[in-house]
Amino acid sequence: MKKSKKILIGAAACATAAAVCVSGVLIWHHAEKKTDTDGLAYVCPVSDVNTAAAVISDMQFSGVVVPQETKEIKVDTSKTISEVLVQEGDHVDAGAPLFTYDVESMQLELAQGNVEIERMQNEISSSQQQISQLESEKKNASADDQLSYTTQIQSLQTDIAKTQYDIKTKKIELEKLQNTINHATITSDIAGTVQSLKTTEQLQSEGGDVLMKVMSDGEFRVKCNANEQNVYMLSKDEAMTAHSRINDDTWSGTISEISSEAETSSNNNNMYYGSSDEMTTTSKYPFYVKLDSGEGLMLGQHLLVTPEVGSTVEKSGIWLYQDYVLTDDDGGSYVWAADDKGRLEKRKVTLGESDESMGDCKIASGLSEDDLIAFPADDYQEGMRTTTNADEISQQDDGDIQDGSVYDENGNPVDIGGDGGIYGEDGSVISGGEDSAADGVDSNIDDSYLIDGEDSGAADAAQPEEGGESDGN
């Protein structure tokens, strides 16, 4: 038989398995001595998986409370501003005049345009008279002269067509000019407060065209930014929830606007929350959430905004996803839970209402927030050990615990030293060792007291190996 590890056990420790029991240690061999309760189940507090608690979506955005709308009032830089009719901080109603263009020059241009049209119309009349005269003369002309008359007539007709086109173009231009004169006074589209008002000199020096901004009255909205990877995951009218950063307050709303133009400002606090560095370097596209109510919010307040999960059921107490709940042979409901000794048990529960849209149900009785439960698995048995350390499960799944490992009665690994002593994970002596006279080692002990670390069970430690001889004990 192949032997990967052989361990000498002192006379007092090897004489009988009862000696080990007296020391308070039960040796288990990981490879062969399995029972129905072998294995390990991961458990977590009910509070961690309670779906009635507010859970923020994995996709979340940083948002800031802004007015419902801030309207930029732009000027036509080809025109001259005559007068600004408001001051910064003024409150204006929808339709209130903000500034006027200088129409004196435009009115002069309009008059000149009308004179130009009249001149071109006179040219057409003159050309038409010439054509009539030429056609009359052509009838009495010789055959050789008729070609010359035809050429003159066609040239005049071409001039008439060109002049008619120029008149049409000029009339469109003058109509636009007249419309500008009629609307020389620019009014506000919304009711709000005038902000960021600039002088005409500032506009000229800065080269911009935004004369002022009007911050709208009414309820707030939340401005967020999505990056180019996740902006396509959002849609207009999608339900969103805004979460307070300081307490459990939330505000519901819908996406009212998604911009297709990226933010140009480098000073941007509305970054998408993500672990990748790429998320902080991609272009940001603003979107706005219109809130159902802005009660309790302050202008400029920062919030976390997440997509709405879609549940319409008011939830309190303990709610679990239905996959956690199983049915026994009698038709009763139970969950896998850890008992007061850390062992797995079937915990009977009473169910309340359910939420089909979310796939969860209320636990009316049988569990508390502090209880530890496990997600069901086919190999679970009552009495299995449980752990709240996910790393232990990973090590077990990855094969880090190899055949030949030895455990105490609580399932913790122990080490048997070369001196015959049994040691815990921290190096403390559990039984025997160099300091124990009762567990001294006889270097001449027979091979019959060897344990095969790969192929033999710990419970067989006191039995002679196949083909070996007993020392009489």
VENKAFEN-V58454 format. One record per helix or strand of 3 or more residues. SS is the DSSP state (@ for helix, = for strand). FROM is the first residue (numbers start at 1). TO is the last residue. If there is no record, write none. Layout:
ss: [SS;SS]
from: [FROM;FROM]
to: [TO;TO]
This chain:
ss: [=;@;@;=;@;=;=;=;=;@;@;=;=;@;=;=;@;=;=;@;=;=;=;@;=;=;=;=;=;@;=;=;@;@;=;@]
from: [6;11;17;40;46;60;70;81;97;104;143;185;192;200;210;220;231;239;250;277;284;302;319;322;333;343;360;372;385;390;413;429;437;447;450;458]
to: [8;14;22;42;49;67;74;84;101;140;182;187;195;206;216;227;233;244;262;280;291;307;321;324;338;355;365;374;387;397;416;431;439;449;452;460]
